[in-house]
Amino acid sequence: MTVVFYGRVIEHTGGEKSYVPKVQDSALTVRELLDELGSHYGESFETFIHGDETCLILVNGNGITQTGGLDSPIVSGDKVEILPFVDAG
């Protein structure tokens, strides 16, 4: 699987635009992946993802609100995209 970051999320990944988890042969949930990303990128990423900022998370182009939320399964070959929510207001 590959995780792709967009917009302001990249500010919290040290400038990295993508991430490939080390373990590719087992299924994860989005929640477990976010925990791994938090461990990898540190407190800034964790605060951004779990704080007041809202992000849109897509798995293979589908929003996780349609596929089980944070418990949505992801497997090898999936593409996970994390985008900051844009407020046009």
C-alpha positions, 0 to 999 in steps of 0.5 A: 500500500502507498499513502499519499499526502496533500496540502497542509498535511505535508507540513507535518510529514517533514516534506514527504509526499508519500509513505510506504508502510514497512509491513505490506503483507497484512491487513490494517485498519485506517486507525492502525495506519494512522497510529503507524504514521504518528509513530513515524512522523511524530507529535506534529503529525499526530496533533494535526491528524487527531486535533482540530484540523479535519482531514479527508481520508480516501482508500482507493478513491472512496472516503472512509465514511462510506467504508467503515470509518477508522475501522476501514480495512486496507491491504497491500496494493491499496492507495490511501490519500490524506487531504486537509479539509478545505473550508471555502467559507 
